[in-house]
Amino acid sequence: MLTLLFLGRLEDVAGEESVALDMAAPATLAEIAERLKPELAVAICAPEVRVALNGELVEQAALRAANGNELAFLPPVSGG
């Protein structure tokens, strides 16, 4: 299973802290987003959202995630 972790406001959009997806093959962010509810898909694909694959930040365009990986979505920090 591929584990998706949602941090900050993304957890509110998701309605839960994490989701597990069964991916038959390594998937791009767009392919992962297709498996999520539309408002969450839009939120995680926003250019300001940072993505960490197994604890390492990666560029959204370069992402390939598969079963056994953990993918964390980090929204921009706001406030003062």
Buried (B, 14 or more C-beta within 10 A) or exposed (E): EBBBBBBBEBBEBBEEEEBEBEBEEEBBBEBBBEBBEEEBBEBBBEEEBBBBBEEEEBEBEEBEBBBEBBBBBBBEEEEE
